[in-house]
Amino acid sequence: MIAQELAASLEPLVQKIVDREVARVMQPVVQRRHAAEAAEAEIMAAARSVGVWTDKVLQATYAGSKEAAHRKQLFAANERLAAVMRRHGRLK
């Protein structure tokens, strides 16, 4: 009887301590997750830029206008994508 009463009175206290410890332990995991999401967003933005310029080069090829300027922009976007991927450890 006494053990059950004691356990019932200690349960909220122990639960509070465990919750606090779990939150403390999970904090670095959450920070890494946010950093990974930011890295993915930056890589995807650079990849989209490469896609846009690739499309513009192909359109210019068939339309016969500004292909050289678009190709230079494509190469620059390619370099930016490579730099972003290197920065985030996705490319050696």
TAVEN-V31452 format. One record per run of one state. SS is the DSSP state (H for helix, E for strand, L for the rest). FROM is the first residue (numbers start at 1). TO is the last residue. If there is no record, write none. Layout:
BEGIN
ss,from,to
SS,FROM,TO
SS,FROM,TO
END
This chain:
BEGIN
ss,from,to
L,1,1
H,2,63
L,64,66
H,67,87
L,88,92
END
